[in-house]
Amino acid sequence: MRRNLVKNMAVLLLLTGCAGQSNYEKAIADFVQTDKRGTWTDLQFKVIEMGEPTDITVKDSIAILTEKFDAEKSKRLAMLNESIARNKKSMENERFNSMKEFYQKLIDKNQVLVDSLMKTSVELPDAYKNAAETTVLAKKITCKFSIANPMLNNAKQEITENFILNAAGDKCYRRHSKKK
C-alpha cells in the first residue's frame, strides 16, 4: 500500500511539474499559429527546446518604460537642437531682415519645445503606484520550435524566439526574434 502511495505521489509530482511547461507550449503554439485576424492555421508546431521562464516584475517594467521614454526624449531633443543650430547658421548667413525674423521665429518655437521637453518625465500607469516592485506582471521565455511553412510549400523551418506571456503563462502577448 505504501509503495502504491509513493508511486502515485511520484506520478502526480511528475504530471504537475510538466503541467506548467505544457501551459507555456500551448500558449506559444496558439500564438504562433494564429494570425492577426484571429485565423488559426495548423503549422505542425513542435517545440524543440524551451528555456526556463523568467519573471517580468513591476520593477522590470518600470525600468523598461523609463529607458524607452529617456531614449525617445533624447532623440527628440537632439533633433530639435539640430534644427535650432541649423536655423541659427542660416540666420547668420542671411542678408534680408525678413528672413532673419523668419529664422528667429523658428528658433524661438523650437526652443520653447526644448524647454518644455526638458521638464517632462516618464508617467507610470496608476496600477504601478501602489504595487510591490516584486509583483510578477508577465513571463519571458525562449523557445526553439519547428513549423511547416505553408508559404514555402510546407517546408520545415526551425525558429528561435522570445515570447512574452501573462503571469499565469497561459496567454501569449507577443514574440520577437532572439538576439544573439
Buried (B, 14 or more C-beta within 10 A) or exposed (E): EEEEEEEEEEEEEEEEEEEBBEBBBBBBBBBBBEEEEEEEEEBEBEBEEBBEBEEBBBBBBBEEBEEEBEEEBEEBBEEBEEBBEBBBEBBEEBEEEEEBEBBEEBBEBBBEBBEEEEEEEEEBEEEBEEBEEEBBBBBBBBBBBBBBBEEEEEEEEEBBBBBBBBBEBEBBEEBEEBEE
